[in-house]
Amino acid sequence: MSYGIGAYKKTSVHTASKEQVLIMLYQAAIKFCKKAIVAIEEKNIPEKGEQIGRLQDIIIELNNGLDFEVGGDIARELSSLYDFLLYSTTQANLNFDIKLLQSCQNILETLLRGWIQAIDSLKKEQQQEHRPEHKRDL
């Protein structure tokens, strides 16, 4: 049964648009952040390290995916924010700091909402550009 779920997830990532992959990465980062918080609460040290490691892998992937030529100042700001998230998650891992992870989770959730809004707005724009003009009969 778990093979089927794994195959489905792998297929959905391979067939997803860039925008969908971005959303999935943020959702996974938030999930791993929440799991790391629970692991700290439960004093499960190996689990804490594993979940923070997964979270950091996603943050690194997000940072590596930035296009500074196209994104300009926004890409540079996101890169700085990702660096901050990496630093904060490292400190949270070393110091068992739930508050730092909660702060990271809030940042990730805010970014996710922003990306969802930006993608929706872009899709609406593109739909309007491709609409055939209604012509009146004279």
C-alpha positions in Angstrom: 0.0 0.0 0.0 2.7 2.5 0.9 4.4 1.7 -2.5 1.3 3.0 -4.2 1.4 6.2 -2.2 5.1 6.7 -2.8 4.6 6.1 -6.6 1.7 8.6 -6.6 3.8 11.2 -4.8 6.7 10.7 -7.2 4.5 11.0 -10.2 2.7 14.1 -8.9 6.1 15.8 -8.5 7.3 14.9 -11.9 4.1 16.1 -13.6 3.7 19.2 -11.6 4.3 22.7 -12.9 7.1 24.8 -11.4 4.5 26.7 -9.4 3.0 23.5 -8.0 6.4 22.2 -7.1 7.2 25.5 -5.3 3.9 25.2 -3.3 4.7 21.5 -2.5 8.1 22.5 -1.2 6.7 25.1 1.1 4.1 22.7 2.4 6.7 20.0 3.1 8.9 22.5 4.8 6.1 23.6 7.1 5.2 19.9 7.8 8.9 19.1 8.7 9.0 22.2 10.9 5.9 21.1 12.8 7.3 17.6 13.2 10.6 19.0 14.6 8.6 21.0 17.1 6.8 17.9 18.2 10.0 16.0 18.4 11.5 18.6 20.7 8.4 18.6 22.9 8.7 14.8 23.1 12.5 15.0 23.7 13.0 12.8 20.7 16.5 13.9 19.8 17.1 11.7 16.7 13.7 12.7 15.3 14.3 16.4 15.9 17.6 16.2 14.0 16.0 14.3 11.1 13.1 16.7 10.7 15.2 19.8 10.9 17.6 18.2 8.4 14.7 17.7 6.0 13.5 21.2 6.6 17.0 22.6 5.9 17.3 20.5 2.7 14.1 22.1 1.4 15.2 25.6 2.3 18.5 25.0 0.5 16.5 23.7 -2.5 14.4 26.8 -2.5 17.5 29.0 -2.3 19.2 27.1 -5.1 16.1 27.6 -7.3 16.2 31.4 -7.2 16.8 33.1 -10.5 18.6 36.4 -9.6 18.5 37.7 -13.2 14.7 37.4 -13.4 13.9 37.9 -9.8 16.3 40.8 -9.1 15.8 42.4 -5.7 13.0 40.0 -4.7 15.3 37.0 -5.3 18.1 38.6 -3.2 15.6 39.3 -0.4 14.3 35.7 -0.5 17.9 34.4 -0.5 18.6 36.5 2.7 15.4 35.2 4.2 16.4 31.6 3.4 19.8 32.2 5.0 18.1 33.5 8.1 15.9 30.4 8.1 18.9 28.1 7.8 20.6 29.9 10.7 17.5 29.8 12.8 16.9 26.2 12.3 20.5 25.4 13.1 20.2 27.3 16.3 16.9 25.6 17.1 18.5 22.2 16.5 21.5 23.0 18.8 19.5 24.6 21.5 16.2 22.7 21.4 14.4 26.0 20.8 10.8 25.6 19.9 10.2 29.3 19.6 12.8 29.6 16.9 11.1 26.8 14.9 7.7 28.4 15.5 9.1 31.7 14.1 10.4 29.8 11.1 7.1 28.1 10.6 5.3 31.5 10.6 7.7 32.9 8.0 7.2 29.8 5.8 3.4 30.0 6.1 3.5 33.7 5.2 5.7 33.0 2.2 3.4 30.1 1.1 0.3 32.4 1.3 2.2 35.0 -0.7 3.2 32.6 -3.4 -0.3 31.2 -3.6 -1.7 34.7 -4.1 0.9 35.6 -6.6 0.3 32.4 -8.6 -3.4 32.9 -8.6 -3.1 36.5 -9.6 -0.7 35.5 -12.5 -3.1 32.8 -13.7 -6.0 35.2 -13.7 -4.0 37.7 -15.7 -3.0 35.1 -18.2 -6.6 33.9 -18.6 -7.7 37.4 -19.3 -5.0 37.9 -21.9 -6.0 34.8 -23.7 -9.7 35.5 -23.7 -11.1 36.2 -27.1 -12.5 39.6 -27.5 -16.2 39.9 -27.7 -17.1 41.6 -31.0 -20.4 43.2 -31.5 -22.3 42.8 -34.8 -22.8 46.2 -36.3 
